[in-house]
Amino acid sequence: MKQKLVIVESPSKSKTIGGYLGNEYLVTSSKGHIRDLTTTGKGGLGIDIEHNFKPIYAIIPDKKTLVKELIEASKQASEIYLATDPDREGEAISWHLAEVLDVAKKPVYRVFFNEITKKAILEAFEHPGQINEHLVFSQEARRVIDRIIGFKLSKLLQSKIKSKSAGRVQSACLKLIVDKEREINAFVIEEYYEVKAVFDTFEADLFKIQGKTPALKTREQTMSLIEQLKGRFVVSSLETKHKSSESKPPFITSTFMQEASSKLGYNSTKTMEIAQKLYEGIEIGNENVGLITYMRTDSIRLSEDFVTSANRYIVTHYSKDYLGHPKMMKSNTGNMQDAHEAIRPTDIFRTPDSMKSYLTKEQQAIYQLIYARALASLMKASTYDQTILVLENGETLFKAIQNKPDFDGYLKVYGKYDAGTTKSKDQLPNLTVGDYILANSVLEKQCFTNPPMRYSESKLIKEMEELGIGRPSTYASTILLLKKRKYISESDKKFVPSDQGMLTIDALEEFFKEFISADYSKDMEDVLDQIAEGSKEPVDVVRSFYEYFNPIVVNASRDMKKIPPTQTGEPCPLCGKPMVHRKGKYGEFEGCSDYPTCRYIKKAVELDAPKLRDTLVACPTCPTGTLVERIAARGKNKGNRFLACSSFPKCKYVHPYTPIDIDCPKCGNLLVKNNEGHIFCVDEQGCGYHQH
């Protein structure tokens, strides 16, 4: 009897799902995308512009063997189930699989699930669907438009100003960082003064002078005001209000990355990698269990089953007083990633404490954050009493505020991440309107206005979300790409644009201001959503974009100034023309400015050679060596970097991974890439960081 073939995206997911479905099914993995646009054709776009912008696809080189195996498996299968991730990207992967596999005369189904639990998987396979071609067309249009923008702008910038790349989303994101830096540089610091009155048990701040907000610019002005004050302060008003602080909705992708950054200090790439593992499954006893729902979502909805079980948990563990009123968790947007639930635990009774022994420290931290946020979203608001005391002295008013917590509510579980309204250190005495009170002293404080803060990762993601730049699933990769291109760096966990990053935005703003704006990115996302809904034709969208965009590229190619290479101060020994600094495939070098007439290149001497890193990771084949970077000096790989033992020639071990120009975000060591494109920390045993 032929098996039913199931294809998922990741090997770890296939193991979990295979355990639920049994021997009737063969569960395997595509390991992500199997096809991509080629780099052939006009401009290397991989798009047949003359024939309705038809995409030209090819099997990804590293996937050719895998695809052959999948085709053979599909030939032997009675039915095919495509169970890739439940978003546009996953839909596109399923479509590409269906295009490549042997699907003749056999049913092909699309299976959706938001959590990898036995119940969810079995239910999904009982009600399979079909590939949504509108979603595929939307994703394809996105890929085609971004390929056109990326390739044409990148090629232009490389030739004119030596910038490595540009794109609709990455350039709009870079513009935010550059604009913020320029705002900071243009900021003028100003001096001002604050005044407070000190009493026995509290302090009151000056907040009005003759009914207006204070504007004390000098110490002389401030001291003159203080000297005019009388010794007695009269109670002008005294009011106590019962206030509440509502719980926040459960996580969507963007809020999850923001909170993990601000509360745990994890960057977006690390956060999503940990969440991916929790989603795909953790070994618990003899079973692989998905602990959270799918983490790429724009929805704040929670399933009725989860709400019911969570409410039962709240009543049992905290009492019915903590049970919140039912909330309508409405959609944030209308796109595909809103088709499922918020990020939540798959089982509320798998508490973070009970899972602790099965999780790494970082997995535990992420799981606890998701668990607490989802549970807290269903709990009552925290409440407190706020008393506002206003004191009058001549033409000035001073204010003191006292908060008294009344009921902790959702903070019972989320207080670790949200301080809420804590008890005030000030204790107001029993007073009534008209009473007077004597101040112990009135003090001034010199202050200075602060420039705007640079973007932290959390703030940048929040800004991208609010402005509609890209999709939550692209935030992490966009930020990582800007770092890789050396357009930005981090200082004190804040993003700082490099000179090249600022130069890139200057050039793009001169000729492509519209295309790198947040408004354009948002409008494009809206158009792509309309394709996904079936209300716009993808070919019409792509053609309209291209016919508008391409003439602007032609004009920019003619008018954008080319930055000449900087001179070294030395003449060329062959022709006497100035020598210049250039950038090539393998880094910077010195060559003749009269290239290609004169092709002289200065040979690197040992002192000028790039400093290669000793990773300090022990060589696996000898007791004394460590893995160090080397550059191939000859052969077809000449100029390529690789890793080898420091004890060469005694030890001739060569590491099979290729170094890349990014440091490990976890330990700071070197990141390396294997033939399948997977990225690892070179210290695989000690650090363990990896991304797919």
N, C-alpha and C positions, 0 to 999 in steps of 0.2 A: 504494500500500500504506500502510495506517495505521500510524503510529508507536506504540510502547509508551510510555505516559506514566509518568515517574518523578518523584515529589515528595519533596524533602528539606527540611530546615529553613532552611539558609542559602545565599545565592547563591554564596559562595566554594566551598562543598561541591559544589554542582551543577556548577560548572565542572570540578572535579577528576573527579567521577564520570562526567560526560558524556564526558570524554576517554577513559575506560576502556571505556565501553559501546559507543560508535560511533553511526552514523547511524540505526540501527534504533530507538533510544530518544530520546525528547525529555525531557531532564532539566531540571526547573524547581524553584523554591523557594517555600515557604509563608511564609518569613520569620518563623518561630515560630508562635505560636498564631493562629488565624483567628477563633475564637469565644470568648466569655466569658459568664459570668453577667450578666444585665442588672441594672439598679438599679431595676427596676420592681416592682410587686406589694407585698405586705404588708411594711412596714418597709424597702422598697427592697432586699430581699434577693435578688431574682431567683430565688426558690424558691416553688413552689406548695405551701405547708405543708398545706393541706386535702386535697391529692391526692397522698399518699405522698411528700411533699417533692420533687416532681419539679422538677429544675433547668430554668430558663427561659433559653435561650441566644440570643444575638444576635451577628451579625457585628461584629467590632471595627471601629469607624468608619473608621480609617485603612486597613483591609484590604478595604473593599468593592470597590474597583476590581480589586485583585489577585484576589479570590475570583471575580469575574466572568470574569477571564482564565483562571483555573484550571478553572472550569466549562466554558468553551468548549473548552479543551484536552482535557478529559475526554470531551466529546462526540465529538471527532475521534479519540480513542485506541481501539486494539483491546484493550489491557490496561492496567491501572493498578497501579503498584508504589508503595507508601507506604514510604519509606525514612528516616523520622524517627529521632531518636536512640534508642538501645537502653535506655531507662529508662521509668519510669511516665509522666513528662511527655511523652516522645516517643510513647508508646503512645496517650495521650489525644489528642495532636495528630493522629495517624493516624486515630483514630476520628472525630474532628470532620470531617476531610477526607472520609472515606467517607460521613458523613451529609450533606454538602453537595454533593459532586460528582455528576455524572451517571454512576452506576454500573450502570444498568439493563442487564441481559443482557450483561454483560462481566465477565471475571474481575478481582477486586481482590486483590492480594497484599500481605503485610507482609514487608518485607525487613530483616534484622538483620545488622549488622557492627560490630565493635569497633575496627576500624582502616580507614583509607582508603588502601589499597594496591590495586594492580591485581588481585593474587591474591585478596585478601579480598573485593573487590567482585564479581568474576566468580563466585567460589564462592557468595556470598550469593544472587546472582540465579539460580544454577542450582538452589538449594534454598529457594525462597520459602516463607513460612508464612502464617498468618492473624492477624488482630488478636486479642489476648488480652483478651476482654471483662472477665474478672475483674480484670485490672490497671487497665482503664479505670474499672470500678466503684469500685475502691479509690481511684484518683486523684480521681474525682468526689465520693466521700464525704468525702475530705480537703478538697476545695475547698468543699463545702457546709457542713461543720462549721466550717471556719476562716472562711467568710463570715459565718455566724451569730454566732460569737464576736466576730469583728472588728467587724462593723457594730453589733451591739448594745452591746458594751463601748465602742466609739469614740464612738458617739452619746451614751451616758450620761456618759462622761468629759468630752466637749466641753461638755455642758450644765452639769455640776457643777463641774469644776475646770479647764476650758479646756485639757485635754490633747488632743493631736491624734488619737491612735489607740492601740489596744491589740490584742493577739492572743495566741493560744495559744503560739506560738513566740517572737515578739518580746518578750512580757511576761515569759516564763520566763527568757529571756536577760538582759533588763534587770534582773530580780530578782537574778541572780548578781552583776551589777556593783554594784547598790545594797547588797546584803548584804555584799559585800566592803568597800565604803566604810565601812559602819557598824562592821564588825569592826575596821577600821583606826582609826576615830575613838574606839572604846571601848578600844583597846589602851593599856596602861600600861607605859611604858618602865622597865626595871629594870637596875640596874648589876650587873655580875659581873666576875670576874677569871679570866684564864687564866695558867698557869704553864708555862714550858718550861726544860729544861736544855740548855745549849749546850756541845757538845764540838768537837773539832778538825775533824771532817769531817761532822758531822751534828747534828741537834737532836732532842730527845725531848720529847713533850708529856705533862703530867700527865693521867692518865685514871682513876685510882682513889685514894681515901683510905679506909683501913680497909675495903677491898672495895666501897666505894660510889662512885658518880659524884660528882665534886667539885661543891660548891655554895658557892663563895667569893663572898660578897656585898659585902665591904668590903675596902679596901686594908689596914686594920689586921689583919684576919683572915688575909689573904693573906701579909703580911710575917711574921706570927707563924709561919705554916706554913713559910715559906722558912728562917727562922732555926733551926727545929728539924731541918732536913735536915743530914745528914752530908756530908762532902766526897766520899766514895766511893759510887759506884753499882754494885750487884752485878747481874750478868746473871741474871735470873730464868728467862727462856725465850728461845729463839732457834729460829725455825721458818721454813723455806722451802717454799713450795708453787708447783707449776706451774699457772698459771691461764689461762683463755681468755676471750675476748670474742667472742660470736657476732655475725654480721652481722644486720642488721634485715631484715624482709620488704620486698618492693617496695612502692611507694606505693599507698595507697588515697586517696580524695579528701581526707579529713580530715588524714592524716599528711602528705600533699603540701602542703596549705595551711599547716600548722604549720611544716614545714621551710623552705618558701619565705619565711615570715615571719621565722623566727629566724635563718636563714643568709643570706638575700638581702635582707631588709628590705622585701619586697613585701607589700602588703596582699592579702586574699583575693580581692577583686574584680579587681585587677590580675593576680594569679597565674592566675586562671581564664580571663581574657581572653587572656592570652598562650598558655596551654595550648590553648584553643579554636582558635587560629590554627594551632598546631603540629599539632593533630589534623586540622583541615580541609584543610590542605595548604600547602606552601611551594613556590614556583617554583624548581625545580632543573634547570638546563639548559632543555630543551624540555618538561619534564614537571612537573605539579603533584603533589607527594608528601606524603602524611600521615606525619609523622615520629613521632607517638606514638599509642598506643591511646586509647580513649575515657576522658576524665578524670573522669567521674562514676561511681564504682564503690566498692563496699564489699568487693570480693574481693581476696585476695592471691595468687590462682592465677596461674600462668604457663603458657602453652601448651607442649605437648611440642616443637613446632617451634622455638619461641624458646629453650627450655632447651637443646635440642640444638645450635643455632647458637651460643648464648652459651658453652656448654661448650667448643666448638671454638675460639672466640675466646680464651677464658681459657688453654687449653693452648698455643695458638700464640703468644700475646703475653706470657704470664707463666710458663708451664710447668705441668705437671700437678700440681705441688706445691700450686698455688693452687686447684685444682678442689675445690669443696665436695662434701660427701655429699648425695645426693638428699634434698630436704625435701618433706614433705607440706604443701603450702600450702593449709591448710583455710580454709573460709569463715568470715568474722567474724560474719555475720548470715545470716538466711534471707530477706532481702528482694530485690526485683527488681534492685537495683543490684549484687547479688552474682551476677547471671546471667552476667557476663562476667569479663574478666581484670583483673589489677592494671594500674596505669599503667606503661607500659614503652615503649621505642623499638620501632618496627615492624621495624627492621632493625639488629641489633647492629653490623653492619659500616659503618653510617653513623655514624661516630664524631663527637663534638662538634667536634673539630678539622677534620674533613673538611667539616662543614656550616657552619663559621664564616663563610665568605664569603657565604652565602645568608641569614644570619639577622641580625636586629638584635642589639645588645648584650644586651638584656633577653631576647629569645628564646633567644639562645645560653646565657645563664645558667640559664634554666629547663630547656632541653633537656639541658644538661650535668648538672644535678641529677637529673633523671629517669633519664638514661642510667646515671649512676654508681650510683644506688640499686638499679636493676634488676640490673645486672651484679654489684655487690657482694653482693647477696642470694644468689647462686649460688657464692660463693667461701668458702674455709675461714675459720675463726675466726682472729683474731689471738691470739697467745699471749705470755705473759710470766711471769717468775719473781718472786714476791713474798716478801720476807723481812720477818718481823715480829720486832722485838727488844723485849723487855720488861725494863726495869731496875727494881730494887727499892732503895728508900732509906727505911729505917724502916718506917712504916705506909703509905707511898705507892708507887705504881707509875707509871712513865713508859713511853711507847711511841714507837718510831720505826719507820717503814715504808720499805722500799726496793723499787722496781720496776725490773726489767731486761727490756726488750722482747726477745722471742725470735724471733717470726715475725710479719711485718706482716699477712699474710692479706688479708682483704677491705679493710683500710685502704690497700692498694696503690692502689685506685681511689677509695675513699671517705674517705681521710684528710684531704682538703680540708675536709670537712664534719663529720668526727668525729675528734677528737684521739686517741681510744682511751686506752690506758694508756701515757703517755710515760715516758721514763727519769727516775728521781728525781734531784733535785739533791743529795740526801743520799747519801753513800757510807759504808756501814757497815764498820767494820774487822773483821778476822778475830777472832771471839770464840767462847767456849764457855760453857755454863752454869756458873756459879760464879765466872767471871772478874769482876774489878772494873775500873772505869774512872773516872777523875777528870773532873769537869765543870769547864769554864773559868768558867762562871757559871750562875746560876739567875735567870731574869728573870720579872717579872710584867707582864701587859698588861691595862689597863682596857678593858672591853667593855660594850656596852649591847645589850639585846635589841631586835630589829627588829620593827616591826609587819608584818603580812602584806603581801605585794606586791599592788598592783593588777593586774588582768588585762592582759597584752599580748594582741594578737590571737591569737598562737599558743597561749597558755595558755587563752584563752577558748574557742577552737575545740576544744581538747583536752577541756576540761571539758564542753562541750556534747555532744561525742561520748560521753564516758564516762557522762554522765547520761541520754543518749538524748533530748536536746532537739532536735527537728527532724531533718532529714536533711542529710548533707554538702552536697548540692546547694543547700540553703537557707541555709547559714552566711553566705556572703558577702552575700546580699541582706538577711538579717536585720540584720547589723551595719551595713550601709549605711543601712537604714531608721531604725535608732535614732539614727544621726548626723543624718539628714535631719530627723527629728522634734525634734532638739535635746534629746533625752533624755540623750545622752552626748557627751563631747568627748574629745580625746586630749591628754595631757600627758606628755612624755618617752616617747611611744609606748606609753602605758598609758591605759586607759579610765577616765574620771572621770564619774560621773553628775551631771547638772545638778539644780538644785532642783526643776525640773518633773518630771524623771525620778524623783526620790525621792518627790515628792508623788503621782505616778501609782502607784507601787508601794504606797505607804501606803493609797491608796484601794482598790486591787485586793485587797490582803491583807485588808482589813477585810470585804469582801463576796465576793471570788472567790478566796480563798487556794488552794483546791483546783485551780482551773483554770489558775493561773499557776505551779504547782509543776512541778519537773522530773519527778516521778513521774507526774503526769497526762499530760504530753507523751509520756513513754516508753510508758505504757500505751496511749495513743491510737495511737502508731505500731505497737504490737503488734497492736491490733485491726485497723488498716488492712492490716497484713500478712496477717491471717487472711482479710480480704475478698479480697485478691489471690490467696490460695491456694484460694478457693472454699468455705471452711469457715464463713463468716459472711455473712448477707444485708445488703447495704449499707443498705436501707431500715430494717431493724430497728435497726441501729447508730445511724443518724441520728435515728430517732424516739425511741429510748431516751435519747440525749443531749439532744434538744430538750426532752422532757418533764421532765427533771431540771434543765436549765440555765435555762429560761425563767422559772420561778417565782422563782429567785434574782435574775434581772435585775429582775423586778417589785418585789421587796422592796428591792433596792438603789436603784431609781428613787425609791422612797418615802422611804427612810431615809438615803441618802448626803447629807451636808451639802454645800450649794452655797456655794462660796467667792465672796463678793461682790467686785465690782471695787474696786480701790483708788481713793481719792479724790485729786483733783489739788490740793485746797486752795483751789479757786476756785468761786464760785457760778455757776450757769447764768444768763447774761444775760437769758434770756426768762422763766424762772419762779422763779429764786432757789434752786432745789434744788442740792445739791452736784454738781459735775462729776466724772466718773470716767474712768479709763483703760479702754479696751475694745480687743478684738481683732476685726478684721473680715477679710473675704476678701483685702483688699489690705494687711494689716498693722495696726499699732496706731493708734488715734485717740482723741480726747477727746470724750465725749458726755455728755448729761444723764443723771443717775441715775434720772430719772423716766420713762425710755423704757418703753413707747411713747406714754405720755400727752404727754410733751414730746420732740420729735424733734430738738432742737438738737444740731448737731455743729460743733465748733470747726474752722474752716478752717485748714489748714496754712499757715503763713507760710514764707517761703523758708528762714529759719534753722532751722525745726523740721522741714523736709522731710527724708525719708530720704536719707542720703548714697549717691549712686549711683556705681558704679565706672567708672573709666577703665581699660579692659583693656590699653591700650598696644599693642594689635594694630593694625597699619597698615590704614587704609581701602583696600579694593581698587580704588576709583575715583578717588581724589584723592591727590596726593603729600604732603600735609601732615597730614591728619586721622587720628585713631585711633578705634576703636570704643568707644563709651561707652554705659552704660545710660541709658534714658529711660523715663518713664511717660506713657502716653497720657492726654491731658487732656480729650478729648472723644470723642464717637462711641460706637459699640457696644463698642469695646475700651477704653473709659475705665477707667483704673486699672491696665491691664495693662502689664507691663514689655516692653521690646524693646531692640534694639541699633541705634544709628545713628552716623553720622559726627560727630565733634566739631566739624567745620567748618561745620555747619548754620548759616545757610541757604545758604551758598555751595555746599556739597555736600549733596545730599538723599538720599544712599545710606542705605537701611534694611536691616539684616541680617535674613535670613529666619528666624533661630532665636530661640527663647524662652529667656531666662535662667531658671535654677533655683537654688534656695537651697543649693547644695553647691559647694564649691571642688574644683577638679581635684586628684585625689590624686597626680598626677604632678608638676605644676608650680605648683599653688596658684592658678591663674587661674580665671576664671569658667567653669562648665559651662553648656552650652546644649542645648536639645532641639528636634528638628525635628518635622514633622507626623506622621511615622511612629513617634514615640516614641523614636527613637535619640538617645543622649546623647553629646555631643562636648565637647572642650575648645574654647573660643572661638579659641584659638591653634592652628588646625588644621594649619598648615604647620610652626610651630616645635615644638609639643609633640606633636601627633598622637594624643593620648589619645581613645579612644572606647569606648562599650559599647552593646550591643544589648539 
